[in-house]
Amino acid sequence: MKKHTKRGIKKVWDQSAQARAQRKKSSAPTEEELDVYEKCLIRAVKGIKRPRVLIMGATPELRELALKHDCETVAVDISLPIISAMTTKENMAHALDEKDIAMRCDWLAQHYYLEAGSFDAVMGDVVLNNIPADSHYAMLRNLNIVLRKGGCFITRHVVYHPNQKHTFKEIQRLYDEKKIDWMDIVIFLGYYSPADIYNYEAKQFKFSEVAEMFNKLIKNKKIKLRRADKKIIDFVIQRQGINQLIHITFSKAEFEKMASKYFKVLPVEQHRFTDHSHSFYAPIYCMEAK
């Protein structure tokens, strides 16, 4: 699993933390998405006197949400320096709160160290996309183990839509009409363009190939971006070392079928934002442990 997590995202976390604090140059959940997360969290901890929330990864916005609702919060990541870098007053009003606990552990092994049924909710932002394809069932099972029955796993998750396809001209038109944003550009180039970067059989999406394709398209003037957006993509994909990441992505139907073995997928009202559409490609799931 390490090649999908620690090795792939070990660089310049101080830059990433600063970007998140400024709410720009970041793939962090938007304010609208955080509103969806919060509604799901409230549903999960309603009526619980001392709620406990497990956070997969260092995502400060999710930790802050849990602390805001007086939850004991355990953040688990393979790298404690990543959690430390994200724990700043700029990112978290409750930074260094005594209820904010950090734990170094591989996500696939966390159920060995955490008491079964001891959490009311688990939250993680685009975390399952970092889990190897052949370990997805194991990951979902161990989340089910640490959650109490009826507890919720809440996550923004990138899914693949097999029938979607766009030419470079169509992508440019949608961008010019401001129907998609810089994050959609990355998603479209990787999954839904003639570049065919997404490997459906292996379920793999390599950011390095997206970065290479992006640079070629810009150089050949097949894609023209607003200057600010080009800088953001350059920062997020290349300077942050994210180009080393491998995303594992199942189709929406495949993912929901896997999840249904251990969870009941609850209906969630997704925001379809006026300035970007990636909520369609990366919806927020709220899944109740069976």
C-alpha positions as CSV (number, residue, x, y, z in Angstrom):
1,M,0.0,0.0,0.0
2,K,2.9,2.4,0.7
3,K,3.4,3.1,-3.0
4,H,-0.1,4.4,-3.1
5,T,0.3,6.6,-0.1
6,K,3.5,7.6,1.6
7,R,5.9,7.3,-1.3
8,G,3.5,9.1,-3.6
9,I,2.7,12.1,-1.4
10,K,5.8,12.6,0.7
11,K,7.0,16.0,-0.7
12,V,6.4,19.6,0.2
13,W,3.5,19.1,2.6
14,D,4.2,22.5,4.0
15,Q,3.3,24.1,0.7
16,S,0.2,22.0,0.5
17,A,-0.9,23.0,4.0
18,Q,-0.4,26.7,3.1
19,A,-2.4,26.3,-0.1
20,R,-5.3,24.6,1.8
21,A,-5.3,27.5,4.4
22,Q,-5.8,29.9,1.5
23,R,-8.5,27.7,0.0
24,K,-6.7,27.7,-3.4
25,K,-4.3,25.6,-5.3
26,S,-5.7,22.6,-3.5
27,S,-7.8,19.6,-4.2
28,A,-9.3,19.9,-0.7
29,P,-13.0,19.6,-0.4
30,T,-14.8,22.9,-1.2
31,E,-17.0,24.7,1.3
32,E,-20.1,23.2,-0.4
33,E,-18.6,19.7,-0.2
34,L,-17.8,20.3,3.5
35,D,-21.4,21.2,4.0
36,V,-22.4,17.7,2.6
37,Y,-19.8,16.1,4.9
38,E,-21.1,17.9,7.9
39,K,-24.7,16.9,7.3
40,C,-23.6,13.3,7.0
41,L,-21.6,13.5,10.2
42,I,-24.5,15.0,12.1
43,R,-26.6,12.1,10.9
44,A,-24.0,9.6,12.1
45,V,-23.4,11.1,15.6
46,K,-26.9,12.3,16.5
47,G,-27.9,11.2,20.0
48,I,-24.4,9.9,20.8
49,K,-23.0,11.3,24.1
50,R,-19.3,10.9,23.5
51,P,-19.0,10.5,19.7
52,R,-15.8,9.1,18.3
53,V,-14.7,9.7,14.7
54,L,-11.9,8.0,12.8
55,I,-10.3,10.2,10.1
56,M,-8.4,8.4,7.4
57,G,-5.5,10.6,6.4
58,A,-4.5,14.1,7.5
59,T,-7.3,16.1,6.0
60,P,-7.6,19.1,8.3
61,E,-11.0,20.1,7.1
62,L,-12.5,16.8,8.2
63,R,-10.7,16.7,11.5
64,E,-12.0,20.3,12.2
65,L,-15.6,19.2,11.4
66,A,-15.4,16.4,13.9
67,L,-13.9,18.5,16.6
68,K,-16.5,21.2,15.9
69,H,-19.1,18.7,16.9
70,D,-17.2,17.7,20.0
71,C,-16.1,14.3,18.7
72,E,-12.9,12.5,19.8
73,T,-11.0,12.5,16.6
74,V,-8.4,9.9,15.7
75,A,-6.5,10.7,12.5
76,V,-4.7,7.7,11.0
77,D,-2.0,8.0,8.3
78,I,1.2,6.1,7.3
79,S,3.1,9.3,7.9
80,L,2.9,11.4,11.1
81,P,4.8,14.3,9.5
82,I,2.0,14.7,7.0
83,I,-0.6,15.0,9.9
84,S,1.8,17.4,11.7
85,A,2.2,19.6,8.6
86,M,-1.6,19.9,8.2
87,T,-2.2,20.7,11.8
88,T,-2.0,24.5,11.8
89,K,-4.2,27.3,13.1
90,E,-4.7,28.4,9.5
91,N,-6.3,25.1,8.6
92,M,-7.9,24.2,11.9
93,A,-9.5,26.4,14.5
94,H,-9.2,23.5,16.9
95,A,-5.6,22.7,16.1
96,L,-3.8,20.9,19.0
97,D,-7.2,20.2,20.7
98,E,-6.7,17.4,23.2
99,K,-9.5,15.5,21.4
100,D,-7.4,15.5,18.2
101,I,-5.4,12.3,18.3
102,A,-2.8,11.2,15.7
103,M,-1.9,7.6,14.9
104,R,0.7,6.2,12.6
105,C,-0.6,3.1,10.8
106,D,-1.2,1.6,7.4
107,W,-5.0,1.9,6.8
108,L,-5.2,-1.7,5.8
109,A,-3.9,-2.7,9.2
110,Q,-5.7,-0.2,11.5
111,H,-8.4,-2.6,12.6
112,Y,-5.7,-4.6,14.4
113,Y,-5.0,-1.7,16.7
114,L,-8.4,-0.1,17.1
115,E,-11.2,-1.6,19.1
116,A,-14.0,-3.2,17.1
117,G,-17.2,-1.2,17.0
118,S,-15.6,1.8,18.8
119,F,-16.3,4.5,16.2
120,D,-19.5,6.2,15.3
121,A,-18.2,7.5,12.0
122,V,-15.2,7.2,9.7
123,M,-14.4,10.0,7.3
124,G,-11.8,10.2,4.6
125,D,-11.4,12.4,1.6
126,V,-10.6,10.5,-1.7
127,V,-8.9,7.8,0.4
128,L,-10.1,4.6,-1.1
129,N,-8.7,5.7,-4.4
130,N,-5.3,5.2,-2.8
131,I,-6.0,1.6,-1.9
132,P,-4.8,-1.2,-4.3
133,A,-7.6,-2.6,-6.4
134,D,-7.2,-6.1,-4.9
135,S,-7.4,-4.7,-1.3
136,H,-10.7,-2.8,-1.6
137,Y,-12.8,-5.5,-0.1
138,A,-10.3,-5.9,2.8
139,M,-10.4,-2.1,3.4
140,L,-14.2,-1.9,3.4
141,R,-14.3,-4.9,5.8
142,N,-11.9,-3.4,8.3
143,L,-13.9,-0.1,8.2
144,N,-17.0,-2.2,9.0
145,I,-15.1,-3.8,11.9
146,V,-14.1,-0.5,13.6
147,L,-17.5,1.1,13.2
148,R,-20.4,0.3,15.5
149,K,-23.4,-1.2,13.7
150,G,-25.3,1.7,12.2
151,G,-22.2,3.9,12.2
152,C,-21.3,5.7,9.0
153,F,-18.4,5.7,6.6
154,I,-18.4,9.2,4.9
155,T,-16.1,9.8,2.0
156,R,-15.7,11.7,-1.3
157,H,-14.7,9.1,-3.8
158,V,-13.8,9.2,-7.5
159,V,-15.8,6.8,-9.6
160,Y,-15.5,6.0,-13.3
161,H,-18.4,6.4,-15.7
162,P,-17.8,4.0,-18.6
163,N,-20.0,5.8,-21.2
164,Q,-18.4,9.2,-20.8
165,K,-16.0,10.4,-23.5
166,H,-15.0,13.9,-24.6
167,T,-12.8,15.2,-27.4
168,F,-10.1,17.8,-26.6
169,K,-12.3,20.3,-28.4
170,E,-15.3,19.5,-26.3
171,I,-13.2,19.7,-23.1
172,Q,-12.0,23.2,-24.3
173,R,-15.5,24.3,-25.0
174,L,-16.9,23.2,-21.7
175,Y,-13.9,25.0,-20.0
176,D,-14.4,28.2,-22.0
177,E,-18.1,28.2,-21.1
178,K,-17.0,27.8,-17.4
179,K,-19.0,24.5,-17.1
180,I,-15.9,22.8,-15.8
181,D,-13.0,24.0,-13.7
182,W,-9.3,23.0,-13.4
183,M,-10.0,19.9,-11.4
184,D,-12.5,18.7,-14.0
185,I,-9.7,19.3,-16.6
186,V,-7.5,16.8,-14.7
187,I,-10.4,14.3,-14.4
188,F,-11.4,14.7,-18.1
189,L,-7.9,14.3,-19.5
190,G,-7.2,11.3,-17.3
191,Y,-10.5,9.4,-17.6
192,Y,-12.6,10.7,-20.5
193,S,-10.4,12.0,-23.3
194,P,-8.8,10.5,-26.4
195,A,-5.6,10.1,-24.3
196,D,-7.0,6.9,-22.8
197,I,-4.8,7.3,-19.7
198,Y,-7.2,5.4,-17.4
199,N,-6.5,1.7,-17.5
200,Y,-9.9,0.1,-17.0
201,E,-8.6,-3.5,-16.6
202,A,-6.1,-2.5,-13.9
203,K,-8.4,0.2,-12.5
204,Q,-5.3,2.5,-12.6
205,F,-5.1,6.3,-13.2
206,K,-1.5,7.6,-13.2
207,F,-1.1,11.3,-12.5
208,S,2.4,11.2,-14.1
209,E,0.7,10.4,-17.5
210,V,-1.9,13.2,-17.0
211,A,0.9,15.7,-16.3
212,E,2.8,14.6,-19.4
213,M,-0.4,14.8,-21.5
214,F,-1.3,18.2,-20.0
215,N,2.1,19.6,-20.9
216,K,1.9,18.3,-24.5
217,L,-1.6,19.7,-25.0
218,I,-0.5,23.1,-23.7
219,K,2.6,23.1,-25.8
220,N,0.7,22.2,-29.0
221,K,-2.1,24.6,-28.1
222,K,-4.8,21.9,-28.1
223,I,-5.9,23.0,-24.7
224,K,-5.7,26.7,-23.6
225,L,-6.3,27.5,-19.9
226,R,-6.6,30.7,-18.0
227,R,-3.3,31.6,-16.6
228,A,-4.4,31.2,-13.0
229,D,-5.7,27.7,-13.6
230,K,-2.6,26.6,-15.5
231,K,-0.5,27.6,-12.4
232,I,-2.8,25.7,-10.1
233,I,-2.6,22.5,-12.1
234,D,1.2,22.9,-12.4
235,F,1.4,23.3,-8.6
236,V,-1.0,20.5,-7.6
237,I,0.1,17.8,-10.1
238,Q,3.8,18.5,-10.5
239,R,5.3,20.6,-7.7
240,Q,3.5,18.7,-4.9
241,G,4.8,15.4,-6.1
242,I,1.3,14.2,-6.8
243,N,2.4,13.2,-10.2
244,Q,3.9,10.1,-8.5
245,L,0.4,9.0,-7.3
246,I,-1.5,6.1,-8.7
247,H,-5.3,6.4,-8.3
248,I,-7.3,3.2,-8.2
249,T,-10.8,3.8,-9.6
250,F,-13.7,1.5,-10.1
251,S,-16.9,2.3,-12.0
252,K,-19.7,3.6,-9.9
253,A,-21.6,0.4,-10.2
254,E,-18.6,-1.8,-9.3
255,F,-17.8,0.3,-6.3
256,E,-21.3,0.4,-4.9
257,K,-21.6,-3.4,-5.4
258,M,-18.5,-3.9,-3.4
259,A,-19.5,-1.5,-0.7
260,S,-23.0,-3.1,-0.3
261,K,-21.3,-6.2,1.2
262,Y,-20.5,-4.4,4.4
263,F,-22.6,-1.1,4.1
264,K,-25.9,0.2,3.2
265,V,-25.3,3.1,0.8
266,L,-27.5,6.0,2.0
267,P,-29.0,8.7,-0.2
268,V,-26.9,11.9,-0.1
269,E,-28.0,15.1,-1.7
270,Q,-25.0,16.1,-3.8
271,H,-24.2,19.7,-4.6
272,R,-23.9,20.4,-8.3
273,F,-21.9,23.6,-8.3
274,T,-22.3,26.3,-10.8
275,D,-18.6,26.7,-11.4
276,H,-17.5,23.0,-11.5
277,S,-19.1,19.6,-12.0
278,H,-16.7,17.2,-10.4
279,S,-19.3,16.3,-7.8
280,F,-20.7,14.0,-10.5
281,Y,-17.3,12.2,-10.9
282,A,-16.3,12.4,-7.2
283,P,-19.6,12.2,-5.2
284,I,-19.7,12.1,-1.4
285,Y,-20.9,8.8,0.0
286,C,-22.5,8.1,3.3
287,M,-22.6,4.4,4.0
288,E,-24.1,2.8,7.1
289,A,-22.3,-0.2,8.6
290,K,-24.3,-3.4,8.5
